[in-house]
Amino acid sequence: MSARPRCSTRSPAKVSNYPGITVERRTGVIALPQAPAELHDLPGTYSLNARSGEEQIAFDALTGLGDTAAPDVVVVCLDATQLARSVYLLLQCRELGARCVGALTMVDEAGAAAPDARALGELVGCEVIAVTARTKRGLSDLVAAIDRAARKDRVTSWRWHPSTALRAHLDAAVEALPHGWRSSVRYGAELTHADDALALWALTCIDNSEQDADELAIPLALRAAVGARHFDLDDEAILARWTWLDREIAKLVHKRTDRSLTEKIDRVLLHRAAGFAVFAGVMAVLFMSLFAWAAPMIDGISSGFKGFGHIIHHLLGNGIFTDFLVDGVIGGVGAVLVFLPQILMLFLFLGFLEDCGYLARVAYLMDRVMRSMNLHGRAFVPMLFGFACAVPAITATRTMERRRDRLLTMMVVPLMTCSARLPVYTLIIAALIPGSRVTQGLLMVGMYAFSVTTSLVAAWVMSKTVKPLKGKRLPFIIELPPYRFPRMPDVLRMMWSKSSMFLREAGTVILACSVALWALLYFPRHLPEGSPDYPALIAQAPDADARAALGAREQAAHLENSYGGRLGHGIEPVIKPLGFDWKIGVGLVGAFAAREVFISTLGIVYAVGDDVDEESKPLRQALQTAKRSDGHRAYTPLVGLSLMVFFALAMQCMSTLAVVRRESHSLRWPIFLFTYMTILAWIVSFLVYQGGKLLGFA
């Protein structure tokens, strides 16, 4: 008994009004009339030239050069409002010998300008079905067309003819194709011109000076067979396809899609002055949500985990296991979830901006700034994400076309002032920087401006000096979609998908690092000989306040004697030229798991408790009254400024390094990131502190 055709896999996926959203391969199961079949959703791409990560994933899957065999049927989505652009990909699939079905989308938006699906199918040589995803119109017909296509023989179809020079190079490249690349192996039958299409892909990739042939796994023998060429493949192959498209598609499209409303809005939003003014207003609302509206939820999560820890401590009593459970595990989980409100807010707003079509305009606007620093216009979106957390920001670089652009953006995103730096800045400014609230507020704004400026300058310098990051900047091309009212289910689904990814990817690392740093700052438990007998002193204390003070002093003594405390003493000679002492050093060690841990670590060091935050008056007073061995004030405003600069530039986030390792598929880049940011932080902090002393600000 045949299964009833289903119109979808019923699997959740992010859909948005911003190009380049799908950057990973998704798999589901769809029921065809004969039998269930796997459905693979590949990253959206306009071509198979493999100049970007999504193009490479799509090409490997379509040709069978990846982890799976070549698909039985390829369904190509054809945008009725941008027909020629999407039919280009269909032509390439047909050249490779794929069985194709066209899904003509956006027909509701194109209206009378939508082409006739049957006529389009006759033109391209495969069935084309008009569909509307929101209303599920045509989906059953599409499933039936997929089933019919799966039972047909494979054929190739070229709509253009190579020149004599290109033909000679294609023949040489086909001869050098590895055995596993040939159509007889990939498809089980030799197809005329299918090997030519694969050879043309290899020629195009080798011809592109910005590509890494090693990364694309092009064999050395094939590269050698190509040899020197004296023609431009873009002019030969790509323009030949476009010439055919411009001639034939025009016969099917008799009316232009009405985008008058979109064009009117763009006259304002893309204006050199008005566009940036609107953008500034949108960003103001976004940051207000991140730093003001999310604050009650952050405080609630923090208080909830602290209260839960106190309950567990009360139930289990004192002991190493209790401390591990409360401070290591529960505290570590709290350190992860405290980011969640801001992450949710960030992706809610960005999802809304994506779905309505505005985010693509922002990327276009910011390309004017980015290109001066050799960054891609799309780099703005990951850098914007970086104001909340570098983890989702680095993941967002997947939408960028070239590996060079992705890596360069990854290397500068951690310089953006993330939300974890904010509590540290708040504490330092309130405790060490004199002046009115207006002055202190301006300094906070200055730190954000400093991070943006530093990241742009760093991008420019690395693009000129670091070999893998060098390269000619390609023209910025992005599709500006029509404005649409966002579909809130899609926005909320994206918000949760990205936030849950943060919990999985970064949360596990933060939790592990929190436990490891707890052990580093907890052991050994014995104090040096000659230390006060704190348990006896606490037992003899006259009141609760005295017992609490003695308990805090005991905790501080254990911290100084811990492995982390010894490490802080060990690095003191290195950080002393920056104005820091061993206590700051211990805080820096603790901050490597999460920057805000710096505050609670200082609370322990100064015996004011580990449950302090940036608003804690005892901790502020301890920093203000701390003295050096010579009796002078330990932390002056100049030391505070040096410390903020160090935090702005140093790589003190284990989860960020873990995500860079995952996205770059190499240990080299997280090591490089940690090294250059640490050196940069030390140099600039040294210049700030020593320069300030020379100018008399000590």
C-alpha positions as CSV (number, residue, x, y, z in Angstrom):
1,M,0.0,0.0,0.0
2,S,1.5,3.3,-1.1
3,A,2.0,6.1,1.4
4,R,-0.1,9.2,1.0
5,P,2.2,12.0,-0.3
6,R,3.2,14.5,2.4
7,C,4.0,18.1,1.5
8,S,6.8,18.6,4.0
9,T,9.1,16.8,6.4
10,R,7.4,18.6,9.3
11,S,10.9,19.5,10.5
12,P,11.6,23.0,11.9
13,A,14.0,25.2,9.9
14,K,14.8,28.9,9.9
15,V,13.3,30.9,7.0
16,S,14.1,34.5,6.7
17,N,14.0,37.5,4.4
18,Y,17.8,37.8,4.4
19,P,20.1,36.1,1.9
20,G,22.5,33.5,3.2
21,I,20.5,32.3,6.2
22,T,20.8,28.6,5.5
23,V,24.4,27.7,6.0
24,E,24.2,24.1,7.0
25,R,22.8,20.9,5.5
26,R,19.5,19.7,7.0
27,T,17.9,16.3,6.5
28,G,14.3,15.1,6.9
29,V,12.1,12.3,5.5
30,I,9.4,12.9,2.8
31,A,6.8,10.3,1.8
32,L,6.7,9.7,-2.0
33,P,4.0,7.6,-3.6
34,Q,6.4,4.6,-4.0
35,A,8.4,4.8,-0.7
36,P,9.7,7.3,1.8
37,A,12.8,9.3,0.7
38,E,15.4,11.4,2.5
39,L,15.1,15.1,1.8
40,H,18.3,17.2,2.2
41,D,17.9,20.9,2.5
42,L,21.2,22.5,1.2
43,P,22.4,26.0,1.8
44,G,20.9,28.6,-0.6
45,T,23.2,29.5,-3.4
46,Y,23.0,31.1,-6.8
47,S,25.8,29.1,-8.4
48,L,28.0,26.0,-7.9
49,N,31.3,27.8,-8.3
50,A,32.3,26.9,-4.7
51,R,33.5,30.4,-3.8
52,S,31.8,30.2,-0.4
53,G,31.1,27.6,2.3
54,E,27.5,27.2,1.3
55,E,28.4,26.8,-2.4
56,Q,30.9,24.1,-1.5
57,I,28.4,22.2,0.7
58,A,25.8,22.4,-2.1
59,F,28.3,21.3,-4.8
60,D,29.6,18.3,-2.8
61,A,26.1,17.1,-2.1
62,L,24.8,17.5,-5.7
63,T,27.8,15.8,-7.3
64,G,28.3,13.0,-4.8
65,L,31.8,14.2,-4.0
66,G,30.9,14.7,-0.3
67,D,29.9,12.2,2.3
68,T,26.8,10.9,0.5
69,A,26.0,9.6,-2.9
70,A,24.7,11.9,-5.6
71,P,21.0,12.6,-5.1
72,D,18.3,10.9,-7.1
73,V,16.5,14.2,-7.7
74,V,17.5,17.8,-7.2
75,V,14.7,20.3,-6.4
76,V,15.8,23.8,-7.4
77,C,13.8,26.7,-5.9
78,L,13.1,29.3,-8.6
79,D,12.2,32.8,-7.4
80,A,9.5,34.1,-9.6
81,T,10.5,37.7,-8.8
82,Q,14.2,37.0,-9.6
83,L,13.8,34.3,-12.2
84,A,17.0,34.5,-14.3
85,R,19.2,34.6,-11.2
86,S,17.8,31.3,-9.8
87,V,17.5,29.5,-13.2
88,Y,21.3,30.0,-13.5
89,L,21.7,27.4,-10.7
90,L,19.3,25.0,-12.5
91,L,21.3,25.3,-15.7
92,Q,24.4,24.2,-13.8
93,C,22.6,21.2,-12.2
94,R,21.4,20.1,-15.7
95,E,25.0,20.4,-17.0
96,L,26.1,18.0,-14.3
97,G,23.5,15.4,-15.2
98,A,21.2,15.8,-12.2
99,R,17.5,14.9,-12.5
100,C,15.9,18.2,-11.7
101,V,12.5,19.6,-10.7
102,G,11.9,23.3,-10.4
103,A,9.8,24.7,-7.6
104,L,8.6,28.1,-8.7
105,T,8.3,30.2,-5.5
106,M,7.1,33.7,-4.8
107,V,4.4,33.4,-7.4
108,D,2.0,35.2,-5.0
109,E,4.3,38.1,-4.7
110,A,5.1,38.3,-8.4
111,G,1.4,38.3,-9.3
112,A,0.8,38.9,-13.0
113,A,4.6,39.1,-13.5
114,A,5.0,35.4,-12.6
115,P,6.1,33.2,-15.6
116,D,4.0,30.3,-16.8
117,A,5.4,27.2,-15.0
118,R,4.8,24.8,-17.9
119,A,6.5,27.1,-20.4
120,L,9.4,27.5,-18.1
121,G,9.7,23.8,-17.7
122,E,9.8,23.3,-21.5
123,L,12.5,25.9,-21.7
124,V,14.9,24.4,-19.1
125,G,14.1,20.7,-19.9
126,C,12.5,19.6,-16.6
127,E,9.2,19.9,-14.8
128,V,8.5,23.2,-13.0
129,I,5.7,23.4,-10.4
130,A,4.4,26.7,-9.0
131,V,4.2,26.5,-5.2
132,T,3.3,28.9,-2.4
133,A,4.8,27.7,0.9
134,R,2.6,29.7,3.2
135,T,-0.6,28.4,1.8
136,K,0.9,25.0,0.8
137,R,-0.4,25.5,-2.7
138,G,1.2,23.2,-5.2
139,L,3.2,21.1,-2.7
140,S,1.3,17.9,-3.5
141,D,2.0,18.4,-7.2
142,L,5.7,19.0,-6.4
143,V,5.9,15.7,-4.5
144,A,4.4,13.9,-7.5
145,A,6.8,15.6,-9.9
146,I,9.7,14.5,-7.7
147,D,8.5,10.9,-7.8
148,R,8.2,11.0,-11.6
149,A,11.7,12.6,-12.0
150,A,13.3,9.9,-9.8
151,R,12.2,7.2,-12.3
152,K,13.7,9.0,-15.4
153,D,17.1,8.4,-16.9
154,R,19.9,10.9,-16.2
155,V,20.7,13.3,-19.1
156,T,22.9,16.3,-19.4
157,S,21.8,19.6,-21.0
158,W,24.2,22.4,-22.0
159,R,22.7,25.6,-23.3
160,W,26.0,27.0,-24.5
161,H,29.0,25.7,-26.4
162,P,32.7,26.0,-25.2
163,S,35.1,27.8,-27.4
164,T,38.0,25.8,-29.0
165,A,40.5,27.0,-26.4
166,L,38.2,26.1,-23.5
167,R,37.3,22.8,-25.1
168,A,41.0,21.8,-25.2
169,H,41.4,22.6,-21.5
170,L,38.3,20.7,-20.7
171,D,39.5,17.6,-22.5
172,A,42.8,17.8,-20.6
173,A,41.0,18.2,-17.3
174,V,38.6,15.4,-18.0
175,E,41.5,13.1,-18.6
176,A,43.0,14.0,-15.2
177,L,39.8,13.6,-13.2
178,P,40.2,11.0,-10.4
179,H,38.4,7.7,-11.0
180,G,36.0,8.4,-8.2
181,W,35.0,11.8,-9.8
182,R,33.8,10.3,-13.1
183,S,30.1,10.1,-13.9
184,S,30.4,6.3,-14.4
185,V,31.3,6.0,-10.7
186,R,29.1,8.7,-9.3
187,Y,26.0,8.0,-11.3
188,G,26.6,4.3,-12.2
189,A,26.4,5.3,-15.9
190,E,28.7,7.4,-18.1
191,L,26.9,10.6,-19.2
192,T,28.0,12.7,-22.1
193,H,29.3,16.1,-20.9
194,A,28.7,15.3,-17.2
195,D,32.5,14.9,-16.7
196,D,33.0,18.1,-18.7
197,A,30.8,20.0,-16.2
198,L,32.9,18.7,-13.3
199,A,36.1,19.6,-15.1
200,L,34.7,23.1,-15.7
201,W,34.0,23.5,-12.0
202,A,37.6,22.5,-11.2
203,L,38.9,24.9,-13.8
204,T,36.9,27.8,-12.5
205,C,38.0,27.1,-8.9
206,I,41.7,26.9,-9.9
207,D,41.3,30.0,-12.1
208,N,40.0,32.0,-9.1
209,S,43.1,33.4,-7.4
210,E,41.2,33.9,-4.2
211,Q,40.5,30.2,-3.7
212,D,42.5,27.7,-1.9
213,A,42.7,24.6,-4.1
214,D,43.9,22.5,-1.2
215,E,40.8,23.5,0.8
216,L,38.6,22.5,-2.2
217,A,40.5,19.1,-2.4
218,I,41.4,19.5,-6.1
219,P,44.0,16.8,-6.9
220,L,47.5,18.0,-7.9
221,A,47.3,16.0,-11.2
222,L,44.2,17.9,-12.2
223,R,45.8,21.3,-11.4
224,A,48.9,20.3,-13.4
225,A,46.7,19.2,-16.4
226,V,45.0,22.6,-16.4
227,G,48.3,24.5,-16.9
228,A,48.6,28.1,-17.9
229,R,45.6,29.7,-19.6
230,H,45.2,32.9,-21.5
231,F,41.5,33.4,-21.3
232,D,39.0,34.4,-18.6
233,L,36.7,31.6,-17.6
234,D,34.2,34.1,-16.2
235,D,33.8,35.6,-19.7
236,E,33.7,32.2,-21.3
237,A,31.3,30.1,-19.2
238,I,29.5,32.4,-16.8
239,L,28.7,35.1,-19.4
240,A,27.7,32.4,-21.9
241,R,25.0,31.1,-19.5
242,W,23.9,34.7,-18.7
243,T,23.6,35.5,-22.4
244,W,21.3,32.6,-22.9
245,L,19.3,33.5,-19.8
246,D,18.9,37.1,-20.7
247,R,17.6,36.1,-24.2
248,E,15.3,33.3,-23.2
249,I,13.9,34.3,-19.9
250,A,12.8,37.7,-21.3
251,K,10.3,35.8,-23.5
252,L,8.6,34.3,-20.5
253,V,8.4,37.4,-18.2
254,H,6.2,40.0,-19.8
255,K,5.7,42.3,-16.8
256,R,8.0,43.6,-14.1
257,T,7.2,42.7,-10.5
258,D,5.7,45.7,-8.7
259,R,8.1,46.8,-6.0
260,S,7.1,50.4,-5.9
261,L,6.6,50.4,-2.1
262,T,10.0,48.8,-1.5
263,E,11.7,51.3,-3.7
264,K,10.0,54.2,-1.9
265,I,11.1,53.0,1.5
266,D,14.6,52.4,0.1
267,R,14.9,56.0,-0.9
268,V,15.0,56.8,2.8
269,L,16.6,53.7,4.4
270,L,19.5,53.6,1.8
271,H,20.0,57.4,1.8
272,R,23.6,58.4,2.8
273,A,22.3,60.6,5.6
274,A,18.8,59.6,6.4
275,G,19.7,55.9,6.1
276,F,22.4,56.2,8.8
277,A,20.1,58.2,11.0
278,V,17.4,55.5,10.9
279,F,20.0,52.9,11.5
280,A,21.3,54.7,14.6
281,G,17.7,54.8,16.0
282,V,17.2,51.1,15.4
283,M,20.5,50.3,17.1
284,A,19.6,52.5,20.0
285,V,16.4,50.5,20.6
286,L,18.3,47.3,20.2
287,F,20.9,48.2,22.8
288,M,18.3,49.5,25.1
289,S,16.7,46.0,25.0
290,L,20.1,44.3,25.6
291,F,21.3,46.5,28.5
292,A,18.1,47.8,30.2
293,W,15.1,45.6,29.4
294,A,17.0,42.4,29.9
295,A,18.4,43.5,33.3
296,P,15.4,42.3,35.4
297,M,15.6,38.8,33.9
298,I,19.4,38.6,34.3
299,D,19.1,39.7,38.0
300,G,16.3,37.1,38.5
301,I,18.4,34.3,37.0
302,S,21.5,35.3,39.0
303,S,19.5,35.6,42.3
304,G,17.7,32.3,41.6
305,F,20.9,30.3,41.2
306,K,22.5,31.9,44.2
307,G,19.4,31.1,46.3
308,F,19.4,27.5,45.0
309,G,23.0,27.2,45.9
310,H,22.4,28.5,49.4
311,I,19.6,25.9,49.8
312,I,21.8,23.1,48.7
313,H,24.6,24.3,51.0
314,H,22.2,24.4,53.9
315,L,21.0,20.8,53.2
316,L,24.4,19.2,52.6
317,G,26.5,21.2,55.1
318,N,30.1,22.2,54.7
319,G,32.5,20.0,52.7
320,I,34.4,19.7,49.4
321,F,31.5,18.0,47.6
322,T,29.1,20.7,48.7
323,D,31.5,23.4,47.5
324,F,32.0,21.6,44.2
325,L,28.3,21.2,43.7
326,V,27.4,24.8,44.7
327,D,30.3,26.8,43.4
328,G,31.5,24.6,40.6
329,V,28.3,23.0,39.0
330,I,25.4,25.3,40.1
331,G,27.6,28.4,39.8
332,G,28.8,27.2,36.4
333,V,25.3,26.6,35.1
334,G,24.2,30.0,36.4
335,A,27.2,31.6,34.6
336,V,25.8,30.1,31.4
337,L,22.1,30.9,31.8
338,V,22.8,34.5,32.9
339,F,23.6,35.3,29.3
340,L,20.3,33.9,28.0
341,P,18.0,36.9,28.3
342,Q,20.4,39.1,26.3
343,I,20.9,36.4,23.7
344,L,17.1,35.9,23.4
345,M,16.5,39.6,23.1
346,L,19.3,40.0,20.5
347,F,18.0,37.2,18.3
348,L,14.4,38.4,18.7
349,F,15.2,41.8,17.3
350,L,17.6,40.5,14.7
351,G,15.1,37.9,13.5
352,F,12.5,40.7,13.2
353,L,14.9,42.9,11.2
354,E,15.9,39.9,9.0
355,D,12.4,38.9,8.2
356,C,11.2,42.3,7.3
357,G,14.1,42.8,5.0
358,Y,15.9,45.6,6.8
359,L,19.0,43.7,7.8
360,A,20.1,43.3,4.2
361,R,19.9,47.1,3.9
362,V,22.0,47.5,7.0
363,A,24.7,45.3,5.4
364,Y,24.6,47.4,2.3
365,L,24.9,50.7,4.2
366,M,27.8,49.4,6.4
367,D,29.7,48.2,3.4
368,R,30.8,51.8,2.8
369,V,32.5,51.7,6.2
370,M,33.7,48.1,6.1
371,R,35.4,48.2,2.7
372,S,37.7,50.9,3.9
373,M,39.1,48.3,6.4
374,N,39.1,45.5,3.8
375,L,36.1,43.8,5.5
376,H,33.1,42.5,3.7
377,G,29.8,44.3,4.1
378,R,28.3,41.2,5.6
379,A,30.9,41.3,8.3
380,F,28.8,44.0,10.0
381,V,26.1,41.5,11.1
382,P,28.5,39.2,13.0
383,M,30.2,42.3,14.5
384,L,26.8,43.5,15.6
385,F,26.1,40.2,17.2
386,G,29.4,40.6,19.0
387,F,28.0,43.4,21.2
388,A,25.9,40.7,22.9
389,C,28.2,37.6,22.7
390,A,31.0,36.6,20.4
391,V,29.8,33.0,20.2
392,P,26.7,33.5,18.0
393,A,28.7,36.3,16.3
394,I,31.4,33.9,15.1
395,T,28.8,31.4,14.0
396,A,27.1,34.1,11.9
397,T,30.3,34.4,9.8
398,R,29.1,31.3,7.9
399,T,27.0,33.5,5.6
400,M,30.1,35.2,4.2
401,E,31.3,34.1,0.8
402,R,35.1,33.5,1.2
403,R,37.1,31.7,3.8
404,R,39.4,34.7,3.9
405,D,36.5,37.0,4.8
406,R,35.1,34.6,7.4
407,L,38.5,34.1,9.1
408,L,39.3,37.9,9.1
409,T,35.9,38.6,10.7
410,M,36.4,35.9,13.3
411,M,39.7,37.4,14.3
412,V,38.1,40.9,15.0
413,V,34.7,40.0,16.4
414,P,36.0,39.2,19.9
415,L,37.3,42.8,20.1
416,M,33.7,44.1,20.1
417,T,32.5,45.0,23.6
418,C,30.4,42.0,24.6
419,S,27.8,42.0,27.4
420,A,30.2,40.1,29.7
421,R,32.6,43.1,29.7
422,L,29.9,45.5,30.9
423,P,29.8,44.4,34.6
424,V,33.6,44.8,34.8
425,Y,33.5,48.3,33.2
426,T,30.7,49.2,35.6
427,L,32.7,48.2,38.7
428,I,35.9,49.9,37.6
429,I,34.2,53.1,36.6
430,A,32.2,53.4,39.8
431,A,35.0,52.4,42.1
432,L,38.1,54.0,40.5
433,I,37.0,56.8,38.0
434,P,36.0,60.0,39.8
435,G,33.5,62.4,38.3
436,S,29.8,62.8,37.7
437,R,27.5,60.2,36.3
438,V,27.6,62.0,33.0
439,T,31.4,61.8,32.9
440,Q,31.3,58.1,33.9
441,G,28.6,57.5,31.3
442,L,30.7,59.1,28.6
443,L,33.6,56.9,29.5
444,M,31.4,53.8,29.1
445,V,30.3,55.1,25.6
446,G,34.0,55.7,24.9
447,M,34.9,52.1,25.6
448,Y,32.3,51.0,23.1
449,A,33.6,53.4,20.5
450,F,37.2,52.2,21.4
451,S,36.2,48.6,20.7
452,V,34.6,49.4,17.3
453,T,37.6,51.5,16.2
454,T,40.1,48.8,17.4
455,S,38.3,46.0,15.6
456,L,38.3,47.9,12.3
457,V,41.9,48.9,12.6
458,A,42.9,45.4,13.5
459,A,41.0,44.1,10.5
460,W,42.9,46.5,8.2
461,V,46.3,45.6,9.7
462,M,45.7,41.8,9.5
463,S,44.4,42.0,6.0
464,K,47.7,43.6,5.0
465,T,50.1,41.5,7.1
466,V,48.8,38.0,7.9
467,K,49.2,35.9,4.7
468,P,46.1,33.8,4.9
469,L,44.0,36.9,5.5
470,K,45.5,38.9,2.6
471,G,43.7,39.1,-0.7
472,K,41.9,41.4,-3.0
473,R,38.6,42.5,-1.6
474,L,35.8,41.3,-3.9
475,P,32.9,43.7,-4.8
476,F,30.1,43.5,-2.3
477,I,26.9,42.0,-3.9
478,I,23.8,41.3,-1.8
479,E,20.2,40.8,-2.8
480,L,17.9,43.4,-1.3
481,P,14.6,41.5,-0.8
482,P,11.3,43.2,-0.8
483,Y,9.9,44.4,2.6
484,R,7.6,42.0,4.2
485,F,5.8,41.8,7.6
486,P,7.7,39.3,9.7
487,R,6.2,35.9,10.4
488,M,6.5,35.8,14.2
489,P,6.5,31.9,14.3
490,D,9.6,32.0,12.1
491,V,11.2,34.7,14.2
492,L,10.6,32.9,17.5
493,R,11.8,29.7,16.0
494,M,15.0,31.3,14.9
495,M,15.4,33.0,18.3
496,W,15.2,29.7,20.1
497,S,17.3,27.8,17.6
498,K,20.2,30.3,17.9
499,S,19.8,30.6,21.7
500,S,19.8,26.9,22.2
501,M,22.8,26.6,20.0
502,F,24.6,29.0,22.4
503,L,23.6,26.9,25.3
504,R,24.9,23.8,23.6
505,E,28.1,25.1,22.1
506,A,29.3,27.8,24.5
507,G,27.4,26.7,27.6
508,T,29.1,23.4,27.8
509,V,32.5,25.0,27.5
510,I,31.7,27.7,30.0
511,L,30.4,25.0,32.5
512,A,33.5,22.9,32.0
513,C,35.8,25.9,32.4
514,S,33.9,27.1,35.5
515,V,34.4,23.7,37.2
516,A,38.1,23.7,36.2
517,L,38.6,27.2,37.5
518,W,36.8,26.4,40.7
519,A,39.3,23.6,41.3
520,L,42.2,25.9,40.4
521,L,41.0,28.5,42.9
522,Y,39.9,26.0,45.5
523,F,42.8,23.6,46.0
524,P,44.9,22.9,47.9
525,R,42.8,23.3,51.1
526,H,45.6,23.4,53.7
527,L,47.0,26.8,54.6
528,P,50.8,27.5,55.0
529,E,52.3,26.9,58.4
530,G,52.0,29.9,60.7
531,S,48.6,30.9,59.3
532,P,45.9,31.8,61.8
533,D,43.6,29.0,63.1
534,Y,40.5,30.4,61.5
535,P,38.1,27.6,62.6
536,A,39.1,28.3,66.3
537,L,38.8,32.1,65.8
538,I,35.4,31.7,64.2
539,A,34.2,29.5,67.1
540,Q,35.3,32.2,69.6
541,A,33.9,35.1,67.7
542,P,31.4,37.2,69.8
543,D,28.7,37.7,67.2
544,A,27.6,36.9,63.7
545,D,29.3,39.9,62.1
546,A,32.6,38.9,63.5
547,R,32.2,35.3,62.4
548,A,31.3,36.5,58.9
549,A,34.3,38.7,58.7
550,L,36.6,35.9,59.9
551,G,35.0,33.6,57.4
552,A,35.7,36.0,54.5
553,R,39.3,36.4,55.7
554,E,39.7,32.6,55.7
555,Q,38.3,32.4,52.2
556,A,40.7,35.0,51.0
557,A,43.6,33.2,52.6
558,H,42.6,29.9,50.9
559,L,42.3,31.8,47.6
560,E,45.8,33.3,47.9
561,N,47.2,29.9,48.7
562,S,45.3,28.1,45.9
563,Y,46.9,27.1,42.6
564,G,45.1,30.1,41.0
565,G,46.5,32.4,43.6
566,R,50.0,31.1,43.1
567,L,49.5,31.7,39.4
568,G,48.4,35.2,40.1
569,H,51.6,35.8,42.1
570,G,53.6,34.1,39.3
571,I,52.3,36.5,36.6
572,E,52.7,39.6,38.8
573,P,56.1,40.6,37.3
574,V,54.5,40.5,33.8
575,I,51.4,42.6,34.7
576,K,53.1,45.0,37.1
577,P,54.2,47.4,34.3
578,L,50.4,47.7,33.5
579,G,49.7,48.9,37.1
580,F,48.3,45.5,38.2
581,D,49.2,43.5,41.3
582,W,48.8,39.7,42.1
583,K,45.2,40.2,43.2
584,I,44.3,41.6,39.8
585,G,46.3,38.7,38.3
586,V,44.1,36.2,40.2
587,G,41.0,38.0,38.9
588,L,42.4,37.7,35.3
589,V,42.9,34.0,35.7
590,G,39.3,33.6,36.9
591,A,38.0,35.8,34.1
592,F,39.3,33.4,31.5
593,A,36.2,31.2,31.9
594,A,33.8,34.2,31.8
595,R,34.9,37.9,32.1
596,E,32.3,38.7,34.8
597,V,33.9,36.1,37.1
598,F,36.6,38.7,37.6
599,I,34.2,40.5,40.0
600,S,33.4,37.6,42.2
601,T,37.1,36.6,42.3
602,L,38.0,40.0,43.5
603,G,35.3,39.8,46.1
604,I,37.0,36.7,47.5
605,V,40.5,38.2,47.3
606,Y,39.3,41.2,49.3
607,A,37.4,39.1,51.8
608,V,34.0,40.7,51.0
609,G,32.4,37.4,49.8
610,D,31.9,35.7,46.5
611,D,28.3,36.8,46.1
612,V,29.3,40.4,45.1
613,D,28.4,42.1,41.8
614,E,29.4,45.3,40.1
615,E,27.0,47.2,42.3
616,S,28.6,45.9,45.6
617,K,29.6,48.8,47.8
618,P,31.9,46.7,50.0
619,L,33.9,45.6,46.9
620,R,34.0,49.2,45.6
621,Q,35.3,50.5,48.9
622,A,37.9,47.7,49.1
623,L,39.2,48.7,45.7
624,Q,39.2,52.4,46.6
625,T,41.1,51.9,49.9
626,A,43.5,49.1,48.9
627,K,47.1,50.1,49.6
628,R,50.4,49.0,48.2
629,S,53.3,47.9,50.4
630,D,54.7,51.4,50.3
631,G,51.4,52.8,51.6
632,H,50.3,54.4,48.4
633,R,46.9,53.8,46.8
634,A,46.9,50.5,44.9
635,Y,44.3,51.3,42.3
636,T,44.3,54.8,40.9
637,P,42.0,56.1,38.1
638,L,45.0,55.5,35.8
639,V,45.1,51.8,36.9
640,G,41.4,51.6,36.3
641,L,41.7,52.9,32.8
642,S,44.6,50.6,32.1
643,L,42.5,47.6,33.4
644,M,39.5,48.5,31.2
645,V,41.7,48.8,28.2
646,F,43.2,45.4,29.0
647,F,39.7,43.8,29.3
648,A,38.7,45.5,26.1
649,L,41.5,43.9,24.1
650,A,42.4,40.6,25.8
651,M,41.0,37.2,24.8
652,Q,39.5,36.0,28.1
653,C,36.8,33.8,26.9
654,M,37.3,30.1,26.6
655,S,33.9,29.6,24.8
656,T,34.9,32.0,22.1
657,L,38.1,30.1,21.4
658,A,36.2,26.8,21.3
659,V,33.8,28.2,18.7
660,V,36.6,29.6,16.6
661,R,38.2,26.2,16.6
662,R,34.9,24.6,15.4
663,E,34.2,27.2,12.7
664,S,37.8,27.4,11.4
665,H,38.4,23.6,11.6
666,S,41.8,24.3,12.9
667,L,43.7,24.9,16.1
668,R,45.9,27.4,14.4
669,W,43.3,30.2,14.4
670,P,42.2,30.1,18.1
671,I,45.9,30.0,19.1
672,F,46.6,33.0,16.8
673,L,43.5,34.8,18.2
674,F,44.5,34.3,21.8
675,T,48.2,35.2,21.1
676,Y,47.6,38.4,19.2
677,M,44.8,39.7,21.5
678,T,46.9,39.1,24.6
679,I,49.9,40.8,23.2
680,L,47.8,43.7,21.9
681,A,46.1,44.1,25.3
682,W,49.5,44.1,27.1
683,I,51.1,46.7,24.8
684,V,48.2,49.1,24.8
685,S,47.7,48.8,28.5
686,F,51.4,49.4,29.0
687,L,51.3,52.5,26.9
688,V,48.2,53.8,28.7
689,Y,49.6,53.3,32.2
690,Q,53.3,54.2,31.6
691,G,52.3,57.1,29.3
692,G,49.9,58.4,32.0
693,K,52.6,58.2,34.6
694,L,54.9,60.2,32.4
695,L,52.2,62.8,32.0
696,G,51.7,63.0,35.7
697,F,48.4,61.2,36.1
698,A,49.7,58.5,38.5
